[in-house]
Amino acid sequence: MLKFIVTLTLSLTVFAAVASSDQLTSAPAASKGLQVIVQNEAVAPGLCRLHFEDASTKDVTCH
């Protein structure tokens, strides 16, 4: 009986861990505000241009 309870407890723990990790990786609402950089272009010494997935760009300092 003890072996059955331990096995059931471990199975439920693994199931809960897998279920919670699926929620973390499949939550598109959490990453809506993040822009994805697709290219980093060196424009001048100390200046880089970031190209984002939505076709926008931003000039930033770089080393």
C-alpha positions as YAML, in Angstrom:
chain: A
units: angstrom
residues:
- id: 1
  name: MET
  ca: [0.00, 0.00, 0.00]
- id: 2
  name: LEU
  ca: [2.84, 2.39, 0.87]
- id: 3
  name: LYS
  ca: [4.50, 1.64, -2.47]
- id: 4
  name: PHE
  ca: [1.28, 2.54, -4.29]
- id: 5
  name: ILE
  ca: [0.93, 5.86, -2.41]
- id: 6
  name: VAL
  ca: [4.55, 6.81, -3.09]
- id: 7
  name: THR
  ca: [4.18, 5.93, -6.78]
- id: 8
  name: LEU
  ca: [0.96, 7.92, -7.05]
- id: 9
  name: THR
  ca: [2.47, 10.93, -5.28]
- id: 10
  name: LEU
  ca: [5.54, 10.95, -7.54]
- id: 11
  name: SER
  ca: [3.37, 10.58, -10.65]
- id: 12
  name: LEU
  ca: [1.18, 13.51, -9.64]
- id: 13
  name: THR
  ca: [4.24, 15.62, -8.85]
- id: 14
  name: VAL
  ca: [5.75, 14.94, -12.28]
- id: 15
  name: PHE
  ca: [2.41, 15.63, -13.95]
- id: 16
  name: ALA
  ca: [2.07, 18.96, -12.11]
- id: 17
  name: ALA
  ca: [5.62, 19.98, -13.06]
- id: 18
  name: VAL
  ca: [5.02, 19.20, -16.74]
- id: 19
  name: ALA
  ca: [1.70, 21.05, -16.72]
- id: 20
  name: SER
  ca: [3.21, 24.16, -15.17]
- id: 21
  name: SER
  ca: [6.16, 24.18, -17.59]
- id: 22
  name: ASP
  ca: [3.74, 23.98, -20.54]
- id: 23
  name: GLN
  ca: [1.93, 27.06, -19.23]
- id: 24
  name: LEU
  ca: [5.19, 28.99, -19.02]
- id: 25
  name: THR
  ca: [6.29, 28.18, -22.57]
- id: 26
  name: SER
  ca: [2.92, 28.65, -24.26]
- id: 27
  name: ALA
  ca: [1.90, 32.02, -22.83]
- id: 28
  name: PRO
  ca: [1.95, 34.40, -25.81]
- id: 29
  name: ALA
  ca: [0.39, 37.24, -23.81]
- id: 30
  name: ALA
  ca: [3.48, 37.48, -21.61]
- id: 31
  name: SER
  ca: [5.78, 38.19, -24.55]
- id: 32
  name: LYS
  ca: [3.51, 40.52, -26.56]
- id: 33
  name: GLY
  ca: [5.48, 43.66, -25.65]
- id: 34
  name: LEU
  ca: [8.89, 42.24, -26.54]
- id: 35
  name: GLN
  ca: [10.46, 43.06, -29.88]
- id: 36
  name: VAL
  ca: [12.64, 40.46, -31.61]
- id: 37
  name: ILE
  ca: [15.96, 41.70, -33.01]
- id: 38
  name: VAL
  ca: [16.64, 40.11, -36.39]
- id: 39
  name: GLN
  ca: [19.80, 42.03, -37.35]
- id: 40
  name: ASN
  ca: [22.47, 44.14, -35.65]
- id: 41
  name: GLU
  ca: [24.16, 46.45, -38.16]
- id: 42
  name: ALA
  ca: [27.31, 48.47, -37.40]
- id: 43
  name: VAL
  ca: [26.58, 51.91, -38.88]
- id: 44
  name: ALA
  ca: [29.58, 53.88, -37.60]
- id: 45
  name: PRO
  ca: [32.25, 53.49, -34.91]
- id: 46
  name: GLY
  ca: [30.32, 53.25, -31.65]
- id: 47
  name: LEU
  ca: [26.89, 53.26, -33.37]
- id: 48
  name: CYS
  ca: [24.79, 50.23, -34.25]
- id: 49
  name: ARG
  ca: [21.36, 49.93, -35.85]
- id: 50
  name: LEU
  ca: [19.03, 47.25, -34.53]
- id: 51
  name: HIS
  ca: [16.51, 45.83, -37.01]
- id: 52
  name: PHE
  ca: [13.39, 44.37, -35.43]
- id: 53
  name: GLU
  ca: [10.97, 41.71, -36.63]
- id: 54
  name: ASP
  ca: [8.26, 44.31, -37.28]
- id: 55
  name: ALA
  ca: [10.58, 46.14, -39.77]
- id: 56
  name: SER
  ca: [11.33, 49.01, -37.35]
- id: 57
  name: THR
  ca: [14.88, 50.08, -36.49]
- id: 58
  name: LYS
  ca: [16.62, 51.77, -33.58]
- id: 59
  name: ASP
  ca: [20.10, 53.30, -33.45]
- id: 60
  name: VAL
  ca: [22.03, 52.49, -30.26]
- id: 61
  name: THR
  ca: [25.58, 52.86, -29.01]
- id: 62
  name: CYS
  ca: [27.74, 49.77, -29.20]
- id: 63
  name: HIS
  ca: [31.32, 48.78, -28.43]
...
